């Protein structure tokens, strides 16, 4: 167990990777996501936002 008291969720162990590399990896993931979804249709955006809001409401009531 490398991530505190829980098992590592990023094998190979994320604790052995320098934090700058983790940040760069996260930034690249987000940038790639924006590029992939740049031309998505409005109907897909509406559907996504509806699901997002429902999930958020459900999470707030469970907390």
C-alpha positions as CSV (number, residue, x, y, z in Angstrom):
1,X,0.0,0.0,0.0
2,X,1.7,3.1,-1.2
3,X,-1.1,5.7,-1.3
4,X,-1.5,6.2,2.5
5,X,-3.8,3.5,3.9
6,X,-5.4,2.4,0.7
7,X,-4.1,0.4,-2.3
8,X,-2.5,2.3,-5.2
9,X,-5.1,3.2,-7.9
10,X,-2.5,3.9,-10.5
11,X,-0.3,0.9,-11.0
12,X,2.6,0.9,-11.5
13,X,2.8,2.8,-8.2
14,X,2.0,6.4,-8.6
15,X,4.1,7.2,-5.6
16,X,7.2,6.3,-7.5
17,X,6.5,8.8,-10.2
18,X,7.7,12.4,-9.7
19,X,4.8,14.8,-9.1
20,X,5.7,16.9,-12.1
21,X,5.2,13.8,-14.3
22,X,1.8,13.2,-12.7
23,X,0.8,16.8,-13.3
24,X,2.0,16.7,-16.9
25,X,0.0,13.4,-17.5
26,X,-3.1,15.0,-16.0
27,X,-2.8,18.1,-18.1
28,X,-2.3,16.1,-21.2
29,X,-5.4,14.0,-20.4
30,X,-7.5,17.1,-20.0
31,X,-6.2,18.8,-23.1
32,X,-6.8,15.6,-25.2
33,X,-10.3,15.4,-23.8
34,X,-11.0,19.0,-24.9
35,X,-9.6,18.4,-28.3
36,X,-11.7,15.2,-28.8
37,X,-14.9,16.9,-27.8
38,X,-14.3,20.3,-29.4
39,X,-16.8,19.7,-32.2
40,X,-19.5,17.7,-30.3
41,X,-23.1,18.5,-31.1
42,X,-25.3,20.6,-28.8
43,X,-27.7,17.7,-28.3
44,X,-24.8,15.6,-26.8
45,X,-23.8,18.5,-24.5
46,X,-27.4,18.9,-23.3
47,X,-27.6,15.1,-22.5
48,X,-24.2,15.2,-20.7
49,X,-25.2,18.2,-18.6
50,X,-28.5,16.7,-17.6
51,X,-26.7,13.5,-16.5
52,X,-24.0,15.5,-14.7
53,X,-26.6,17.5,-12.8
54,X,-28.6,14.4,-11.8
55,X,-25.4,12.8,-10.5
56,X,-24.5,15.9,-8.6
57,X,-28.0,16.1,-7.0
58,X,-27.8,12.4,-6.1
59,X,-24.3,12.9,-4.6
60,X,-25.4,15.8,-2.5
61,X,-28.4,13.9,-1.0
62,X,-26.2,10.9,-0.2
63,X,-23.6,13.0,1.6
